Amino acid sequence: MVTIKIKGYEITLPIIRDSYDRRAQQFRNNIIETLRKIGLTEDDINIKEEISAYRNAPASASWYVDGHHLYYSYKIARKYVENLYIVSKVIELEVKALLAGQKTIAEFIADFSEERDVEEKRVEARALLGVEDHVTDIAVINAKYKDLAKKNHPDMPGGDTERFKKINNAHKMLKRELE
């Protein structure tokens, strides 16, 4: 079994060898039931579904709380069903912390607040940093970022302040996605 550290939690990825679609449906239902604990209805929740849960595809969920669009996605695991499991566990642990008073609603909203076009912006951020769309290795992204930041830093000859800001924002967006 593989243990993943994400958002401060250690989550053990289960070994899923069969019934991928059924398990994906279970994880989807878990997300809905978890978010119901904070007063949401199924109409407030959108979970991206794949034709086959066995496919290598990202999983994501979005929902609304107090007029804020909240979003969480994961795509590092090999199969959609495994990615959906991670999404389910992270949401479950964060809602549990919220209900236990370990986190305020403002912190919960801040942790999941994303713009509607976040996936498109992540693709653009990867392109700006010069990495492929599928790269999820933070070490590779950090190396590209450091190289570009050094070249474009305003204190360097030929540095470009605006490009430097864009590079920093791209790195922050990808770092938030992957950590």
Secondary structure, 3 states (H helix, E strand, C coil): CEEEEECCEEEEECCCCCCHHHHHHHHHHHHHHHHHCCCCCHHHEEECCCCCCCCCCCEEEEEEECCEEEEEEECCCCCHHHHHHHHHHHHHHHHHHHHCCCCCHHHHHHHHECCCCHHHHHHHHHHHHCCCCCCCCHHHHHHHHHHHHHHHCCCCCCCCHHHHHHHHHHHHHHHHHHC
